[in-house]
Amino acid sequence: FGWPDKTTDLKVFYPGSLLETGYDILFFWVARMVFLGQKLMGQLPFPKVYLHTMVRDPHGRKMSKSLGNVIDPLDVVYGTTLQSLQQRLEESNLDPKDVKRARAGLKADYPNGIPECGTDALRFALCTYTAKEDINFNVTRVHNYSRFCNKVWNALKFSLSNLGPDYKPEASEGLLGSESAIDRWILSRLSAAVESSNRGFAEYDFPLVTSAIFNFWLYELCDIYLVSERDDMQR
């Protein structure tokens, strides 16, 4: 950013507001960043540090190239076959005996490969995990959240199709006075979900946010409100 000159970029980007990192490098790297920032700039490089969880393999082992148990996030997003996962081991610098062991491990953990889960599902799943110190990665759980993302999309598509192509939202927020009892109920549940989400973001409690979003969309909006609206339309 131009240091030691006092450039515009340096003024904009230093100090930052938050560092997000893993606890395993807290003293190896983060502490050195603090020392260097104070030495060269005379102020802390960031006032807050958010320590995320460590992503481990399904058996709780740290993902490591030497173990051959590293999973590329892109394989979770786009999906891949068991053969493709094992082929990468053959192209690595692992000892042949370690390759044989790692191939067997991949076959046991992902006998059918990794299904396509999508970016949103992977991000959502990782945010739900942050209540724990470590994550034993479970691709089935991520895939289940991809179904939840599809549920959100289908709910939106159903709502827009029934509102019609000429629908325009009101210019200002507020009740219209013609809301039914179930309309007022879903608005109250939305308000509660927003309150929980805002509190979770403010406190870096991301599982609280994902839980509020998941429960509202799945169990209140889709399972109750939209089913009720659909039944009314069919009468």
JOSULRA-V929851 format. One record per helix or strand. SS is the DSSP state (H for helix, E for strand). FROM is the first residue (numbers start at 1). TO is the last residue. If there is no record, write none. Layout:
[[SS/FROM/TO] [SS/FROM/TO]]
//
This chain:
[[H/8/13] [E/16/16] [E/19/22] [H/23/41] [E/46/46] [E/49/52] [E/54/56] [E/62/62] [H/73/78] [E/80/80] [H/82/90] [H/96/109] [E/114/114] [H/119/129] [E/134/136] [H/139/163] [H/181/202] [H/206/234]]
//
